[in-house]
Amino acid sequence: MSAVPYLASPSWLQPGDVAWQLSAATLVGLMSIPGLAVLYGGIVQKRWAVNSALMAFYAFAIVLITWTLWGFKMGFGSPLPLPGPLHYVLGTPSPVLSDIAEQTQAHIPLLTGKIPLLAYPQSTLVYFQFSFAAITPLIFLGGVLGRMNFRAWMLFVPLWSTFIYTVDVFALWGGGWLSRLGAVDYSGGFVIELSAGVTGFVLAAMLGPRLLVDRVEQAPNNMLMVMVGAGLLWLGWNGFDGGGPYFANVNASVAVINTNLAAAAGTLTWLFIDMWVIGKPSLLGAVNGMIGGLVAITAAAGYVDGIGALLIGIIASAIPWYTMNKIALFRKVDDALGVVHTHGLAGLIGGLMIGLVANPHMIVYFGSPAQGTSDISVGGLLYGSGISQLVSQVIAALFVIIFNGIGTLVLVKIVGLLIPLRLTARELDLGDSAVHGEDVGYISPVADRETVLAP
């Protein structure tokens, strides 16, 4: 590709699209920093507030470095020159840090002709997709809070982002084999949420449980922090799904309203179930329901209408409530914040429901006839579009579950050979003061040290 001349506004650039994609990316970034960092810091025991926040900040920073040096092109670049079907498995790693790479018009090689060249420079697409890549390890961090060695986390995150996340991205978003099969994922229900839920659960199982005192005392240390973090997630999700079509267009608006409908439906569903079964409304429960609704709509936001969004929010809140509270099998793994339920299972539900409730009249306006592209529609079984879309979604879900589960297991074994995965008993007891030399005034209320240190 030839060098890009200096132009403040080249002919292909649409300022509105640029502004929206950069704004959407920043909204997603705020979901991570400070959103999830604040949410986790409020939920965990006080002695783990610094640790959870620092693990989030580190992951956000290291993913940006790996993403721009090789990860972006592995997910959205030209395919590796491998034989046969392997040709559509992974993109070719290369950096995107140069005058040409950052200023040239953005495009996704395997999708050229299916969608137009994007109306902004590649640096905009890199930044937007970075915010997605960065939030994913922050989500599965919720499964391992309160016991993972920080140094092991430092090694695991870049390895996982390189060898697992980019494979999922290329398969579904970069024009790889799952997208060629017909599977869709609007903004990350499979690529981000299901992937993170599986990874967090496997990682938690490999690390073993938190201390008994952390599992018995489950009350958040600061509910106001929880509410601030939850609020940043809800509103930040407008960028998550609203940026999905890559243009500031009709479908972006559709995705935003559907996202908020699903969030509201999920919040109220969990709240009403708590009141019906437990007898009391729970703020933390309402937050879980909100997250379930947001997660589930992510895969489907631009493919369903408002009725479909409400159904997805209700179902993706009710089923995770049941699995979290009634299925004993899940309790055998100490998934600290239940990411397998509110992220993994909810993401699975949303992705599969595309095959049922996607409205083929909700068009994803990628381009215009003048640009030589066709509008894309996705239809579900309930709209008479047949079962093929549901079958494609099932195949995509199975791949993400199996690949992420096995891949995480392999990476954990490799990291464990080099660095202890779990903190020492003393560090688990003292938390932030021992691990980081910083704390927020925690004093252990338990005098019996053998009880505190029980696995």
C-alpha positions in Angstrom: 0.0 0.0 0.0 1.4 3.4 -1.0 2.4 6.0 1.5 -0.4 8.2 2.8 -0.1 11.9 2.0 -0.7 14.4 4.8 -4.3 15.5 4.6 -6.4 16.8 7.5 -9.5 15.2 5.9 -8.8 12.8 3.1 -11.7 12.1 0.7 -12.6 8.7 2.4 -12.8 10.1 5.9 -16.2 10.7 7.5 -15.7 12.9 10.6 -18.9 11.6 12.2 -17.9 8.0 12.0 -14.4 8.8 13.3 -15.8 10.8 16.2 -18.3 8.0 17.1 -15.8 5.1 16.9 -13.3 7.0 19.1 -16.0 7.9 21.6 -17.4 4.4 21.6 -13.9 3.0 22.3 -13.4 5.4 25.1 -16.8 4.4 26.6 -15.7 0.7 26.5 -12.3 1.7 28.0 -14.1 3.4 30.9 -15.9 0.2 31.6 -12.5 -1.3 32.3 -10.7 1.6 33.9 -12.2 2.6 36.3 -15.5 0.7 35.8 -14.5 -2.9 36.6 -11.6 -1.9 38.8 -14.0 0.1 41.0 -16.7 -2.7 40.9 -14.2 -5.3 42.0 -12.6 -3.1 44.6 -16.1 -2.6 46.2 -17.1 -6.3 46.1 -14.0 -8.0 47.4 -12.8 -8.1 51.0 -11.2 -4.8 51.9 -7.7 -6.3 52.1 -7.9 -7.2 48.4 -9.1 -3.9 47.0 -5.6 -2.7 45.9 -4.7 -6.1 44.4 -7.9 -6.3 42.3 -7.5 -2.8 41.0 -3.8 -3.2 40.2 -4.4 -6.5 38.4 -7.1 -4.6 36.3 -4.7 -1.7 35.5 -1.9 -4.0 34.6 -4.0 -6.1 32.2 -5.4 -2.9 30.5 -1.8 -1.6 29.9 -0.1 -4.8 28.8 -2.9 -5.7 26.3 -2.4 -2.3 24.6 1.2 -3.1 24.0 0.7 -6.6 22.7 -2.3 -5.6 20.7 -0.4 -2.9 18.7 2.8 -4.9 18.3 1.2 -8.1 17.0 -2.3 -8.9 18.3 -4.4 -6.6 16.1 -3.1 -8.1 12.8 -3.5 -11.6 14.2 -7.2 -10.8 14.6 -7.9 -8.5 11.7 -5.0 -8.9 9.3 -4.4 -11.1 6.2 -4.6 -14.8 7.0 -1.4 -16.8 7.7 -0.4 -18.7 4.5 -1.4 -22.1 5.8 -2.7 -24.9 3.6 -6.4 -25.8 3.2 -8.9 -24.9 5.9 -6.1 -23.7 8.2 -5.8 -20.7 5.9 -8.8 -19.1 7.8 -7.6 -19.8 11.3 -5.4 -16.8 12.2 -4.1 -13.5 10.9 -0.4 -12.7 10.2 1.2 -11.0 13.2 2.8 -7.6 12.6 2.9 -4.2 14.3 0.6 -1.3 13.5 2.9 1.4 14.8 4.2 3.5 11.9 3.1 6.6 10.0 1.6 4.5 7.2 0.0 1.9 9.4 -1.6 4.4 11.7 -2.9 6.8 9.0 -3.9 4.5 6.2 -7.6 3.8 5.6 -8.9 1.0 7.9 -10.1 -2.2 6.4 -10.4 -5.9 7.3 -8.7 -7.9 4.4 -11.0 -11.0 4.4 -14.1 -8.8 4.6 -13.2 -6.4 1.8 -16.0 -6.6 -0.6 -18.4 -7.7 2.1 -18.1 -4.4 3.9 -16.6 -1.3 2.5 -13.3 0.3 3.5 -14.0 1.9 6.8 -14.5 5.7 6.9 -11.6 6.3 9.3 -7.9 5.6 9.7 -6.6 2.2 10.8 -5.5 3.7 14.2 -9.2 4.3 15.0 -10.1 0.7 14.4 -7.0 -0.4 16.3 -8.1 1.7 19.3 -11.7 0.6 19.1 -10.8 -3.1 19.0 -8.1 -2.6 21.7 -10.8 -1.6 24.2 -12.5 -4.9 23.5 -9.3 -6.9 23.8 -8.4 -5.1 27.1 -11.8 -5.7 28.9 -11.8 -9.5 28.3 -9.0 -10.4 30.8 -10.5 -7.9 33.2 -13.8 -9.9 33.0 -12.2 -13.3 33.8 -10.1 -11.6 36.5 -13.4 -11.7 38.5 -13.2 -15.4 38.8 -9.7 -15.5 40.4 -9.7 -12.6 42.8 -8.1 -13.1 46.2 -5.5 -15.8 45.5 -3.7 -15.5 42.1 0.0 -14.6 42.2 0.4 -11.1 40.6 3.5 -12.2 38.8 1.7 -15.2 37.3 -1.0 -12.8 36.2 1.6 -10.6 34.5 2.7 -13.5 32.3 -0.7 -15.2 31.8 -2.5 -12.1 30.4 -0.3 -11.4 27.4 0.0 -15.1 26.6 -3.8 -15.6 26.7 -4.4 -12.4 24.7 -2.0 -13.6 22.0 -2.8 -17.3 21.7 -6.5 -17.5 22.6 -8.2 -14.2 22.1 -6.8 -13.4 18.7 -7.9 -16.8 17.4 -11.5 -16.2 18.6 -11.4 -12.7 17.0 -10.2 -13.9 13.6 -12.6 -16.7 13.5 -15.7 -14.6 14.1 -14.8 -10.9 13.3 -11.7 -11.1 11.0 -13.4 -13.1 8.3 -12.2 -16.5 9.5 -13.7 -19.9 9.4 -16.6 -19.3 11.8 -17.8 -16.2 10.0 -17.5 -18.0 6.6 -19.7 -20.7 8.2 -22.4 -18.1 8.8 -21.9 -17.6 12.6 -22.3 -14.0 13.8 -21.4 -12.1 17.0 -22.4 -8.5 16.9 -20.1 -7.1 19.6 -18.6 -9.9 21.6 -21.1 -12.2 23.2 -19.0 -15.2 22.1 -15.6 -13.6 21.5 -15.5 -11.7 24.8 -18.1 -12.8 27.2 -18.4 -16.6 26.6 -14.6 -16.7 26.2 -14.0 -14.9 29.5 -16.6 -17.0 31.4 -14.9 -20.2 30.3 -11.4 -18.9 31.0 -12.3 -17.5 34.4 -13.9 -20.8 35.5 -11.0 -23.0 34.3 -8.5 -20.6 35.8 -10.4 -20.6 39.1 -10.5 -24.4 39.2 -6.7 -24.6 38.6 -5.9 -22.1 41.3 -8.0 -23.7 44.0 -10.4 -21.8 46.3 -9.9 -18.6 48.3 -9.3 -18.7 52.0 -12.3 -19.9 54.1 -12.7 -16.4 55.6 -13.1 -14.9 52.1 -15.7 -17.5 51.0 -17.7 -17.3 54.2 -17.7 -13.5 54.4 -19.2 -12.6 51.0 -20.6 -9.1 51.8 -19.1 -6.3 49.6 -16.9 -3.9 51.5 -18.3 -0.8 49.8 -21.7 -0.9 48.0 -21.3 2.7 46.8 -18.2 1.6 44.8 -20.2 -1.3 43.5 -22.9 1.0 42.3 -20.4 3.4 40.6 -18.7 0.5 38.8 -22.1 -1.0 37.8 -23.2 2.4 36.4 -20.1 2.8 34.4 -20.7 -0.7 32.9 -24.3 0.1 32.0 -23.7 3.4 30.2 -20.3 2.3 28.9 -22.0 -0.6 27.1 -23.5 1.9 24.7 -20.1 2.2 23.2 -19.6 -1.6 23.4 -22.6 -2.4 21.2 -23.2 1.0 19.6 -19.7 0.9 18.0 -20.4 -2.7 16.6 -21.4 -1.7 13.1 -18.3 0.4 12.6 -20.3 3.3 11.4 -22.5 6.0 13.0 -25.6 4.7 11.3 -29.1 3.5 11.9 -28.0 0.1 13.3 -25.8 1.8 15.9 -28.8 3.5 17.3 -30.8 0.2 17.2 -28.0 -1.5 19.1 -27.9 1.2 21.8 -31.6 1.1 22.6 -31.7 -2.7 22.5 -28.7 -2.8 24.9 -30.5 -0.6 27.4 -33.7 -2.6 27.1 -31.9 -5.8 27.9 -30.1 -4.3 30.8 -33.3 -3.0 32.3 -35.1 -6.4 31.8 -32.2 -8.3 33.3 -32.0 -5.9 36.3 -35.7 -6.3 37.1 -35.8 -10.0 36.5 -33.1 -10.8 39.0 -34.6 -8.3 41.5 -38.1 -9.8 41.2 -36.8 -13.4 41.6 -34.8 -12.4 44.7 -38.0 -10.9 46.2 -40.1 -13.9 45.3 -37.6 -16.6 46.4 -35.6 -15.0 49.1 -38.1 -12.4 50.3 -35.9 -9.4 50.0 -34.6 -7.2 47.2 -30.9 -7.3 46.7 -28.8 -4.5 45.3 -26.0 -6.9 44.4 -28.5 -9.2 42.8 -29.9 -6.4 40.7 -26.3 -5.6 39.5 -25.9 -9.3 38.5 -29.1 -9.2 36.6 -28.0 -6.0 34.8 -24.7 -7.6 33.8 -26.5 -10.7 32.6 -28.8 -8.6 30.4 -25.9 -6.5 29.0 -23.7 -9.5 28.3 -26.4 -11.5 26.5 -27.5 -8.7 24.2 -23.9 -8.1 23.2 -24.0 -10.9 20.6 -27.4 -9.8 19.2 -27.7 -6.1 19.7 -28.1 -5.1 16.0 -29.8 -8.3 14.9 -32.9 -8.2 17.1 -35.7 -5.7 17.6 -36.8 -4.4 21.0 -39.1 -7.4 21.8 -36.2 -9.7 21.2 -33.9 -7.6 23.4 -36.4 -7.8 26.3 -36.7 -11.6 25.9 -32.9 -11.9 25.8 -32.5 -9.8 29.0 -35.2 -11.7 30.9 -33.9 -15.2 30.0 -30.2 -14.3 30.5 -31.0 -13.0 34.0 -33.3 -15.8 35.1 -31.1 -18.8 34.0 -27.9 -17.5 35.6 -29.8 -16.7 38.8 -30.9 -20.4 38.9 -27.4 -21.8 38.1 -25.7 -19.5 40.6 -28.1 -20.2 43.4 -29.4 -23.7 42.8 -26.8 -25.8 40.8 -24.4 -27.3 43.4 -22.0 -28.5 40.6 -20.8 -24.9 40.0 -20.0 -24.4 43.7 -17.3 -27.0 43.5 -15.1 -24.3 41.8 -14.5 -21.0 43.7 -15.4 -18.6 40.9 -15.1 -15.6 43.1 -17.6 -13.3 41.3 -19.5 -15.9 39.4 -18.2 -14.9 35.9 -19.2 -18.3 34.5 -22.8 -17.4 35.2 -23.2 -13.7 34.5 -20.7 -13.6 31.6 -20.1 -17.1 30.3 -23.7 -18.5 30.5 -25.3 -15.2 29.7 -23.0 -14.7 26.6 -23.9 -18.2 25.5 -27.6 -17.5 25.8 -27.4 -14.3 23.9 -25.4 -15.8 21.1 -27.7 -18.8 20.7 -30.9 -16.7 20.8 -29.7 -15.0 17.6 -30.7 -18.2 15.9 -34.2 -17.9 17.4 -35.2 -14.2 17.6 -33.0 -12.4 15.1 -35.4 -10.2 13.0 -34.3 -10.3 9.4 -35.8 -6.9 8.9 -33.3 -5.4 11.3 -30.6 -4.7 8.7 -27.0 -4.1 9.5 -26.2 -1.2 7.2 -22.5 -1.8 6.6 -22.4 0.3 3.5 -24.3 1.5 0.5 -24.9 0.2 -3.0 -22.6 2.9 -4.4 -19.8 1.3 -2.4 -20.4 -2.0 -4.1 -21.5 -3.8 -0.9 -24.7 -5.5 0.2 -26.6 -4.9 3.4 -26.5 -7.8 5.8 -29.5 -9.3 7.6 -29.7 -12.2 10.0 -32.9 -14.2 10.6 -33.9 -16.5 13.4 -36.1 -19.6 13.6 -39.1 -17.7 15.0 -39.1 -15.5 11.9 -39.3 -18.3 9.5 -35.6 -18.1 8.5 -34.9 -21.8 9.2 -32.5 -23.5 11.5 -29.2 -22.8 9.7 -28.4 -19.7 11.8 -29.0 -21.5 15.0 -26.8 -24.4 13.9 -24.0 -22.0 13.0 -24.3 -20.3 16.4 -24.1 -23.7 18.2 -20.9 -24.6 16.3 -19.4 -21.2 17.1 -20.3 -21.6 20.8 -18.9 -25.1 21.0 -15.6 -24.0 19.4 -15.2 -21.0 21.9 -16.0 -23.2 24.9 -13.6 -26.1 23.9 -10.8 -24.0 22.5 -10.8 -21.5 25.4 -11.1 -24.3 28.0 -8.3 -26.4 26.7 -6.1 -23.3 25.7 -6.5 -21.9 29.2 -5.6 -25.2 30.8 -2.4 -25.4 28.7 -1.3 -21.9 29.4 -1.9 -22.3 33.1 0.3 -25.3 33.1 3.1 -23.5 31.2 2.9 -20.4 33.5 2.9 -22.7 36.6 6.1 -24.3 35.5 7.8 -20.8 35.6 6.0 -18.9 38.4 3.9 -20.1 41.3 0.2 -19.6 40.3 -1.1 -19.1 43.9 0.0 -16.7 46.6 1.5 -18.0 49.8 -0.5 -18.6 52.9 0.9 -15.5 54.6 0.1 -13.4 51.5 -3.4 -14.8 51.4 -4.0 -13.9 55.0 -2.6 -10.3 54.8 -3.6 -9.4 51.3 -2.6 -6.0 49.9 -0.1 -5.1 52.7 1.9 -8.3 52.0 1.5 -8.4 48.2 1.9 -4.7 47.4 3.0 -2.9 50.6 -0.2 -1.0 50.3 -3.7 -1.4 51.9 -6.8 0.4 52.8 -6.7 0.0 56.5 -7.7 -3.7 56.7 -7.3 -5.4 60.1 -8.2 -9.1 60.2 -11.1 -9.8 62.7 -10.2 -13.5 63.0 -7.9 -14.5 65.8 -7.7 -18.2 64.9 -5.0 -18.2 62.2 -5.6 -21.9 61.4 -9.2 -21.1 60.6 -8.2 -18.0 58.4 -5.6 -20.0 56.5 -7.9 -23.0 55.8 -8.1 -23.8 52.1 
